Amino acid sequence: MSKRVLNVRNMVLAAMFAALLAIGGQIRIPLEPVPITLQTLVVMLTGSILGAQIGAISMMVFILLVAFGAPILSGGAGGLGALLGPTGGYVLSWPLAVWVIGWLTERAQQLRVWNLTLYHLLGGVLLVYAAGVTWLAYVAGLGWKVAVLQGALPFIAGDVVKAVVASIVTLGVIRAYPAIRPRK
Ligand SMILES: O=C(O)CCCC[C@@H]1SC[C@@H]2NC(=O)N[C@@H]21
């Protein structure tokens, strides 16, 4: 990683991954109150490919765009109302989730499918679900049991698969472009 974080290369990469996140939100199964989407796959890829700093910046840019009304959340939702709605906890957790995945990835001696998958599960599943379910319980006025039933259980199997796929894709990208690998 170059010393200056906000150079043109990093800004372009951050914008690209924010755009990918917007696309990931449109590939969805519209469950209520929380859809199944490819957003978690992109969140995981952002952390392990861009690293902690640029990755978190990319997610913050995405959230800022949503807050200003860009229709880039799942199903084309956007604006402060959508951001602070029932699924807001997941979305607002993404900068931290990406930062955690990036932090771990940058410090790994060697990157393998198994350790990347572990980082993806910690940041992209555990942390995201903790924030998302807590927020859902509060905003939608659901009890904890119902919030877990509706906000976590339907996604676990798919998100574990996404964690493995994100690891394989990350290793492929790093193999093709070794200079992209974020390191501390
Ligand atoms: O409104 C949005 O755009 C956010 C939707 C959040 C979907 C969450 S992210 C974690 C879990 N995995 C999924 O596939 N869907 C939920």
Ligand as a Chemical Component Dictionary entry (heavy atoms), coordinates in Angstrom:
data_LIG
# 
_chem_comp.id                   LIG 
_chem_comp.type                 NON-POLYMER 
_chem_comp.pdbx_formal_charge   0 
_chem_comp.three_letter_code    LIG 
# 
loop_
_chem_comp_atom.comp_id 
_chem_comp_atom.atom_id 
_chem_comp_atom.alt_atom_id 
_chem_comp_atom.type_symbol 
_chem_comp_atom.charge 
_chem_comp_atom.model_Cartn_x 
_chem_comp_atom.model_Cartn_y 
_chem_comp_atom.model_Cartn_z 
_chem_comp_atom.pdbx_ordinal 
LIG O1  O1  O 0 -31.542 -2.853  2.790 1  
LIG C1  C1  C 0 -30.450 -3.248  2.386 2  
LIG O2  O2  O 0 -29.986 -2.979  1.268 3  
LIG C2  C2  C 0 -29.626 -4.095  3.321 4  
LIG C3  C3  C 0 -30.012 -5.535  3.277 5  
LIG C4  C4  C 0 -29.174 -6.340  4.238 6  
LIG C5  C5  C 0 -29.270 -7.820  3.997 7  
LIG C6  C6  C 0 -28.588 -8.611  5.100 8  
LIG S1  S1  S 0 -26.823 -8.441  5.034 9  
LIG C7  C7  C 0 -26.568 -9.891  5.979 10 
LIG C8  C8  C 0 -27.648 -10.872 5.591 11 
LIG N1  N1  N 0 -27.270 -11.666 4.450 12 
LIG C9  C9  C 0 -28.113 -11.507 3.435 13 
LIG O3  O3  O 0 -28.019 -12.112 2.339 14 
LIG N2  N2  N 0 -29.057 -10.624 3.747 15 
LIG C10 C10 C 0 -28.866 -10.101 5.088 16 
# 
loop_
_chem_comp_bond.comp_id 
_chem_comp_bond.atom_id_1 
_chem_comp_bond.atom_id_2 
_chem_comp_bond.value_order 
_chem_comp_bond.pdbx_ordinal 
LIG O1 C1  DOUB 1  
LIG C1 O2  SING 2  
LIG C1 C2  SING 3  
LIG C2 C3  SING 4  
LIG C3 C4  SING 5  
LIG C4 C5  SING 6  
LIG C5 C6  SING 7  
LIG C6 S1  SING 8  
LIG C6 C10 SING 9  
LIG S1 C7  SING 10 
LIG C7 C8  SING 11 
LIG C8 N1  SING 12 
LIG C8 C10 SING 13 
LIG N1 C9  SING 14 
LIG C9 O3  DOUB 15 
LIG C9 N2  SING 16 
LIG N2 C10 SING 17 
# 
